[in-house]
Amino acid sequence: MGRMFGTDGVRGIANIELTANLAYNLGRAGAYVLTEGTHKPKILVGMDTRISGDMLESALVAGILSFGAEAVCVGVVPTPAIAYLTRKLGADAGIMISASHNPVEYNGIKFFDNKGYKLSDELEDAIQNVIETNFESVPVPQGGEVGRKRIEESALEDYIEYVKSSINVDFKGVKIALDCANGSAYESAVETFRDLGAEVVVINNDPDGININKNCGSTHPEELMEYVVKKGCDLGLAFDGDADRCLAVDEKGNLINGDYILSICAKELKKQGRLKDNALVVTVMSNLGLDIAMKKEGIVPIKTKVGDRYVLEEMIKNDYKLGGEQSGHVIFLDYNTTGDGLLTGLQLAAIVKKNGKTLSELASMMKELPQVLVNAKVPNDKKNIHEVDEEIKNEINKIEDALHGVGRVLIRPSGTEPLVRVMLEGENQEEIDKMAHKLAKMIEEKVK
């Protein structure tokens, strides 16, 4: 059997790949691995708004209880709320049921340890190993030793209060549009900004279990971009299905992606003397324009592999305070241990309010170089073809020479699908577009 855990927990089509049976096994094995040696451990369980959440929650909780642990159900909350609440409530682990920005048919199960961090590969492998060895060493409690489930009503409020405490301005006089992706942020985002005095207008905050991420949220911000202008807002914020990422829209309707948000926040933290070593942690996918903008500000971009877990690893290792990805996954390590869309939106809105500048003015510190991303369908066992095939390697070198040092080629295998992503960056959109499609086509031909 291959590795169960992908780049972000266990994901798949609910009821087909991610079955109730697998959720039960993950609950039981996870409880065993993450709470070893604890008497009556406590595990937090939250979910996003997708319809399969109920089925998977029931199965997961059954697995936790069958191990003799207590399951604390917090209902629909953002993923970062699980990371925070696991610490606040002194739980031994936290589990989020969500497939983040993926369509409704997918779901996922993501574990956090007792400090609110995503699990290391070693712990994930240990959980998989328990399942594969048929739970041979796992105790089977009986009688009064079986676990209980309890519902924690105030969990979401606790998280909202905590996030609000991360800023010290109010938003009186600020008009903000929110796109909640019909997902986890549908209550928390609206309540948070209203509590802080903003005039809030909102779209896609009416989840029915099926409309999560559907042409909305951070993966489809087009509607929000129009809405911000139409409603005369100062800015807009778009979350994804589990609200661990946030993209912004300026008052003119331009999309402000994660690279811009990170640049603006890094500059502000440096100004406040809170950016350790003047370092910003980003991935190799971040735009070259970010590097250029950060050099001007005397900030050092530190690069990692793609994936928020690698950004976080680098941040923890050197106690860096800010890091993230172009997708709007931003980590403020002073406040939370994972990407937090609501926290990111609040920090950005606070910078707009404090500086008395529009978001478009703040974003003008960075100029984005054109980027093209093309997917090439590649079977999982051939995802490293660009490293071994001489013809492909020569083509990549040829492209990089043609870009004269102001641009680059980046090829990376998808962690979740049978694809490699071909990314090109350069000054001329048309030119890199042609190059990227040609390269992707060449890769697809090679694996046929």
C-alpha positions in Angstrom: 0.0 0.0 0.0 1.3 3.5 -0.9 1.5 6.4 1.6 -2.0 7.2 3.0 -1.1 10.8 3.9 -0.5 13.4 1.2 0.9 16.9 1.6 -2.0 17.9 3.8 -3.5 14.9 5.7 -5.5 12.1 4.2 -7.7 13.2 1.2 -9.9 11.6 -1.3 -13.4 11.4 -2.8 -15.7 11.0 0.2 -17.4 7.6 0.5 -15.3 6.2 -2.3 -11.6 6.7 -1.3 -12.1 8.4 2.0 -14.7 5.9 3.4 -16.4 5.8 6.8 -14.3 2.7 7.5 -11.1 4.5 6.8 -12.2 7.4 9.0 -13.0 5.0 11.8 -9.5 3.4 11.5 -7.8 6.9 11.4 -9.7 7.9 14.5 -8.7 4.8 16.4 -5.1 4.7 15.2 -4.6 8.4 15.6 -5.9 8.3 19.1 -3.5 5.5 19.9 -0.4 7.1 18.4 -1.0 10.7 19.5 -2.0 10.0 23.1 0.3 7.2 24.1 0.6 7.0 27.8 -2.1 9.5 28.6 -5.0 8.3 30.8 -8.3 9.2 29.2 -6.9 11.4 26.4 -9.0 14.2 24.9 -9.2 14.7 21.1 -10.8 17.7 19.4 -12.8 17.2 16.2 -13.9 20.0 13.9 -15.1 20.1 10.3 -16.0 22.4 7.3 -19.5 22.7 5.8 -19.4 19.8 3.2 -22.2 17.3 3.3 -19.8 14.3 3.9 -18.6 15.9 7.1 -21.3 14.4 9.2 -20.6 10.8 8.0 -16.9 11.1 8.5 -17.3 12.8 11.9 -19.5 10.0 13.1 -17.0 7.4 12.0 -13.9 9.2 13.2 -15.5 9.9 16.6 -16.5 6.2 16.8 -12.8 5.3 16.3 -11.7 7.7 18.9 -14.2 6.4 21.5 -13.4 2.8 20.7 -9.8 3.5 21.9 -11.2 4.9 25.1 -10.4 8.6 24.4 -12.8 11.5 24.8 -14.0 13.2 21.6 -14.7 16.9 21.9 -16.8 17.9 18.9 -16.6 21.6 18.0 -18.8 21.5 14.8 -18.1 23.8 11.8 -14.9 25.8 12.5 -11.9 27.0 10.4 -8.9 24.7 10.4 -6.8 27.2 12.3 -9.4 27.2 15.0 -8.6 23.5 15.6 -4.9 24.3 15.9 -5.6 27.1 18.5 -8.4 25.3 20.4 -6.3 22.1 20.8 -3.8 24.3 22.8 -6.4 26.3 24.6 -8.5 23.4 25.8 -5.4 21.3 26.6 -6.4 18.5 24.2 -4.0 15.7 23.3 -4.6 16.1 19.6 -6.9 17.9 17.2 -8.5 16.6 14.0 -10.0 18.6 11.2 -12.4 17.1 8.6 -11.9 19.1 5.4 -10.6 19.0 1.9 -9.7 22.7 2.1 -10.2 24.4 -1.3 -11.2 21.2 -3.2 -14.7 20.6 -4.6 -17.5 19.2 -2.5 -17.0 15.5 -3.5 -13.6 15.5 -1.8 -13.0 15.4 1.9 -10.0 15.0 4.1 -8.8 14.3 7.6 -6.0 16.4 9.1 -4.3 15.8 12.4 -2.7 18.3 14.8 -0.6 17.4 17.8 -1.2 18.9 21.3 0.8 22.0 20.5 -1.4 22.7 17.4 1.2 21.7 14.8 0.5 19.4 11.8 2.1 16.0 12.2 5.6 15.1 11.1 5.9 12.4 8.4 7.1 10.0 11.1 3.9 10.3 13.1 1.7 10.0 10.1 3.6 6.9 9.1 3.1 5.5 12.6 -0.6 6.0 12.3 -0.7 4.3 8.9 1.4 1.4 10.3 -1.1 0.8 13.2 -3.9 0.5 10.6 -1.8 -1.8 8.3 -0.8 -4.1 11.1 -4.5 -4.4 12.0 -4.3 -2.6 15.4 -2.4 -5.6 16.9 -1.0 -3.7 19.9 -4.0 -1.3 20.4 -6.0 -1.9 23.6 -9.7 -2.5 23.3 -11.3 -0.9 26.4 -14.6 -2.2 27.7 -17.2 -1.2 30.3 -16.6 2.2 31.8 -13.3 2.5 29.9 -14.9 3.2 26.5 -14.7 6.9 25.5 -17.4 9.6 25.7 -18.3 12.3 23.1 -18.9 15.8 24.2 -20.0 18.9 22.3 -18.1 22.1 23.1 -20.5 24.9 22.4 -18.3 27.9 23.0 -15.4 26.8 20.8 -16.0 29.1 17.9 -16.5 32.1 20.2 -13.2 31.4 21.9 -11.4 31.3 18.6 -13.0 34.6 17.4 -12.1 36.4 20.7 -8.5 35.2 20.3 -8.2 36.3 16.7 -9.6 39.7 17.6 -7.1 40.1 20.3 -4.3 40.0 17.7 -4.9 43.5 16.6 -5.3 46.8 18.5 -7.3 48.9 16.0 -11.0 49.1 15.2 -12.5 49.2 11.8 -15.0 52.1 12.2 -15.4 53.7 8.9 -14.0 50.8 6.9 -16.2 48.9 4.5 -15.1 45.4 3.9 -16.5 42.7 1.6 -16.1 39.1 2.6 -16.4 36.0 0.4 -16.7 33.0 2.8 -16.7 30.3 0.1 -19.8 28.8 1.7 -17.3 27.2 4.0 -15.9 27.3 7.5 -15.5 31.1 7.7 -19.2 31.8 7.1 -19.9 32.7 10.7 -16.5 33.5 12.2 -15.4 36.0 9.5 -18.6 38.0 9.5 -18.9 38.2 13.3 -15.2 39.1 13.8 -15.2 42.1 11.4 -18.6 43.3 12.6 -17.5 43.1 16.3 -14.6 45.3 15.4 -16.8 48.0 13.9 -16.4 47.4 10.2 -19.3 47.8 7.8 -19.4 44.3 6.4 -21.0 43.1 3.2 -20.8 39.5 2.4 -21.2 36.9 -0.4 -21.2 33.1 -0.4 -21.9 32.7 3.3 -25.0 30.5 2.9 -23.6 26.9 3.0 -25.9 24.1 2.1 -23.3 21.3 2.3 -22.9 21.1 -1.5 -21.9 24.7 -2.5 -18.6 24.9 -0.7 -15.9 26.4 -2.9 -18.3 26.4 -5.9 -17.1 29.3 -8.1 -16.4 31.3 -5.0 -13.8 31.9 -2.3 -10.0 32.2 -2.7 -9.9 29.8 -5.7 -12.5 31.8 -7.6 -12.2 35.4 -6.5 -13.8 36.9 -9.7 -17.2 37.5 -8.1 -15.6 39.3 -5.1 -13.5 41.5 -7.4 -16.6 42.8 -9.0 -18.5 43.0 -5.8 -15.9 45.2 -4.0 -16.1 47.8 -6.8 -19.9 47.6 -7.1 -20.4 48.1 -3.3 -17.6 50.8 -3.0 -15.6 48.8 -0.4 -12.2 49.7 1.0 -11.1 46.1 0.5 -12.4 42.5 0.1 -11.2 39.2 1.6 -11.8 35.8 0.1 -11.3 32.6 2.2 -11.1 29.0 1.1 -13.4 26.2 2.2 -11.7 25.7 5.6 -10.5 29.3 6.0 -6.8 28.6 6.4 -6.1 30.8 3.5 -7.1 34.3 2.5 -6.7 36.4 -0.6 -7.5 40.1 -0.7 -9.0 42.4 -3.3 -8.1 46.2 -3.3 -10.6 49.0 -3.6 -10.1 49.0 -7.4 -11.1 45.4 -7.7 -7.5 44.0 -8.3 -6.6 40.7 -6.7 -4.0 40.9 -4.0 -2.5 37.4 -3.7 -0.4 35.9 -1.0 2.9 37.3 -2.2 1.5 40.9 -2.0 0.0 40.2 1.4 3.3 38.7 2.7 5.2 41.7 1.4 2.9 44.2 3.0 2.8 42.4 6.3 6.6 41.8 6.4 7.2 45.5 5.8 4.8 46.4 8.7 6.3 43.9 11.1 9.8 45.1 10.3 8.6 48.7 11.0 7.4 47.5 14.4 10.6 45.7 15.1 8.8 42.4 15.2 10.3 40.6 12.1 13.0 38.4 13.5 16.3 38.7 11.6 14.3 40.7 9.0 13.4 37.3 7.4 10.3 36.3 5.5 9.8 32.6 4.8 8.3 31.8 1.3 8.3 28.9 -1.1 10.1 28.5 -4.4 6.8 29.3 -6.1 6.7 32.9 -4.8 7.0 35.5 -7.5 10.4 37.0 -8.4 8.7 40.3 -7.8 8.5 39.5 -4.1 12.3 39.0 -3.9 12.9 42.4 -5.6 10.4 44.2 -3.3 11.9 42.6 -0.2 15.5 43.5 -1.1 14.4 47.2 -1.3 12.9 46.9 2.2 16.0 45.2 3.6 14.1 42.0 4.2 15.5 38.6 3.4 13.3 36.1 1.6 14.1 32.5 2.8 12.9 29.8 0.3 11.5 26.4 1.1 9.9 23.6 -0.9 6.2 24.1 -1.8 3.8 23.3 1.0 2.9 25.2 4.1 4.3 22.4 6.3 7.8 23.2 4.9 7.3 26.9 5.4 6.3 26.2 9.0 9.3 23.8 9.6 11.7 26.5 8.5 9.9 29.1 10.7 10.0 26.9 13.8 13.6 26.0 13.3 14.8 29.6 13.4 11.8 31.2 15.2 11.0 33.3 12.2 7.7 35.2 12.6 6.1 35.4 9.2 5.9 33.0 6.3 3.5 31.7 3.7 2.5 31.0 0.1 1.2 32.8 -2.9 -2.1 30.9 -2.5 -2.9 33.0 0.6 -1.6 30.5 3.2 0.0 32.9 5.7 1.5 31.9 9.0 1.9 34.5 11.8 3.9 32.4 14.3 3.3 34.8 17.1 -0.4 34.0 17.0 -1.0 30.6 15.4 0.8 27.4 14.4 -0.8 27.1 10.9 -2.1 29.2 8.1 -5.0 31.3 9.3 -7.2 33.1 6.8 -9.1 35.2 9.3 -6.0 36.2 11.2 -4.4 37.2 7.9 -7.4 39.2 6.8 -7.5 41.0 10.1 -3.8 41.8 10.1 -4.0 43.2 6.5 -7.1 45.3 7.2 -5.4 46.6 10.4 -2.4 47.8 8.3 -4.7 49.5 5.8 -6.5 51.3 8.7 -3.4 52.2 10.7 -1.4 53.6 7.7 -4.4 55.5 6.3 -3.4 54.3 2.8 -5.6 52.4 0.4 -4.8 48.7 -0.2 -3.7 49.4 -3.8 -1.2 52.0 -2.5 0.2 49.5 0.0 0.4 46.8 -2.7 2.3 49.0 -5.1 5.5 48.2 -3.2 5.6 45.0 -5.2 5.5 44.5 -9.0 4.5 41.0 -10.0 6.4 39.4 -12.9 4.2 37.4 -15.3 3.9 33.8 -14.3 2.4 30.9 -16.2 1.3 27.6 -14.7 0.5 24.6 -16.9 -0.5 21.2 -15.7 1.0 18.1 -17.5 -0.8 14.8 -16.9 1.8 12.4 -15.7 1.3 9.0 -14.0 2.4 8.9 -10.3 5.4 6.7 -10.9 6.8 9.1 -13.6 6.6 12.3 -11.7 10.4 12.8 -11.7 10.7 12.6 -15.5 12.0 16.2 -15.7 15.0 15.1 -13.6 16.0 12.1 -15.6 15.0 12.7 -19.2 17.9 14.4 -21.1 15.7 16.0 -23.8 13.5 17.6 -21.2 16.5 18.8 -19.2 18.0 20.4 -22.3 14.7 22.1 -23.1 14.6 23.6 -19.6 18.1 24.9 -19.9 17.3 26.4 -23.3 14.3 28.2 -21.8 16.2 29.6 -18.9 19.0 30.9 -21.2 16.3 32.6 -23.3 14.9 34.4 -20.2 18.3 36.1 -19.6 18.2 35.8 -15.8 14.9 37.6 -15.4 12.8 34.5 -15.1 12.9 30.8 -14.4 11.4 27.4 -14.9 10.1 25.4 -12.0 8.6 21.9 -12.3 7.0 20.3 -9.4 4.9 17.1 -9.0 1.4 17.6 -7.5 1.1 16.0 -4.0 -2.5 15.0 -4.6 -3.1 14.4 -8.3 -1.3 12.6 -11.2 0.2 15.8 -12.6 3.3 17.8 -12.7 3.0 21.6 -12.6 5.1 23.5 -15.1 5.7 27.0 -13.9 7.5 29.7 -15.9 8.2 33.3 -14.9 9.6 36.1 -17.1 9.0 39.6 -18.3 6.9 38.7 -21.4 3.6 36.9 -20.8 3.1 35.7 -24.3 6.6 34.4 -24.6 6.5 32.4 -21.4 3.0 31.1 -22.2 4.2 29.5 -25.4 7.3 28.1 -23.7 5.3 26.6 -20.8 2.7 24.9 -23.0 5.5 23.5 -25.3 7.3 22.1 -22.3 4.2 20.6 -20.7 3.3 19.0 -24.1 6.8 17.6 -24.4 6.5 16.0 -20.9 3.1 14.5 -21.6 4.4 13.0 -24.9 7.3 11.4 -23.1 5.2 9.5 -20.5 2.7 8.1 -23.0 
